[in-house]
Amino acid sequence: MTISTAELAVRLLVFLFVLVGVPLSFVVMFRIMDYAANDTLVAQFSGRRNGRDTGQLNAYFERAGVEATTCTFCGSANGPDYAYCHNCQERLPN
């Protein structure tokens, strides 16, 4: 049984794809996931916020004289009936 040149070329291409292409695709996939994990949008919602909130609600509560609850995690002002912080979504103290 002899193998034609075209069939040999196809077999070699499949062999090279399995040997090189599949592991390379996993490396590329993990590099893309690593890049996405360092995205600023992911950092914004991951709970690792560095800055304090300087939002408009702080100024509103100060102007209105409303007793505001300050978040212990990010320092933002929240209304008296808020259960979770509007800025970082951490549970507020009672």
C-alpha positions in Angstrom: 0.0 0.0 0.0 1.5 3.3 -1.1 0.6 6.7 0.0 0.3 9.5 -2.5 2.1 12.8 -2.2 -1.1 14.7 -1.5 -2.2 12.3 1.2 1.3 12.5 2.8 1.1 16.3 2.8 -2.3 16.3 4.4 -1.1 13.8 7.1 1.9 16.0 7.8 -0.2 19.1 8.1 -2.6 17.4 10.5 0.3 16.1 12.5 1.9 19.6 12.7 -1.4 21.2 13.6 -1.9 18.7 16.5 1.7 19.0 17.6 2.0 22.8 17.4 -1.4 24.4 16.8 -3.4 23.0 19.7 -0.9 23.9 22.4 -0.3 27.3 20.8 -4.0 28.0 20.8 -4.1 27.3 24.6 -1.2 29.6 25.2 -2.9 32.4 23.2 -6.2 31.8 25.1 -4.4 32.1 28.4 -2.6 35.3 27.3 -6.0 36.8 26.3 -7.5 35.9 29.6 -4.5 37.4 31.4 -4.9 40.6 29.4 -8.6 40.7 30.2 -8.0 40.2 33.9 -5.8 43.4 34.0 -8.5 45.5 32.3 -9.6 48.6 34.2 -13.3 47.6 34.0 -12.5 44.3 35.8 -10.6 46.1 38.5 -13.4 48.6 38.9 -15.9 45.9 39.9 -13.6 43.4 41.6 -13.8 45.1 45.0 -10.2 46.3 44.9 -10.8 50.0 44.6 -8.0 52.3 45.8 -9.5 55.7 45.6 -12.1 57.2 47.8 -15.5 58.3 46.4 -15.8 61.9 45.6 -19.2 61.6 44.0 -22.2 63.8 44.0 -24.0 62.0 46.7 -21.4 63.0 49.3 -22.0 66.7 48.4 -25.8 66.2 48.3 -25.9 64.7 51.8 -23.7 67.5 53.2 -25.8 70.2 51.6 -29.1 68.6 52.6 -28.0 68.0 56.2 -29.1 64.3 55.9 -27.5 61.9 58.4 -25.4 59.9 56.0 -23.8 56.5 56.7 -20.1 56.4 55.6 -18.9 53.2 54.0 -15.9 51.7 55.9 -14.5 50.2 52.7 -14.5 53.2 50.3 -15.5 56.2 52.4 -18.5 57.2 50.3 -21.6 58.7 51.9 -24.8 56.7 51.7 -28.4 57.5 52.7 -29.7 56.3 56.1 -31.8 53.6 54.5 -29.1 52.1 52.3 -28.2 48.5 53.1 -25.3 48.5 50.6 -22.8 51.1 49.5 -23.8 52.8 46.2 -20.1 53.0 45.2 -18.5 49.7 46.1 -21.6 47.5 46.9 -20.1 46.5 50.3 -22.6 45.9 53.1 -23.0 49.0 55.3 -22.8 48.8 59.1 -26.1 48.9 60.9 
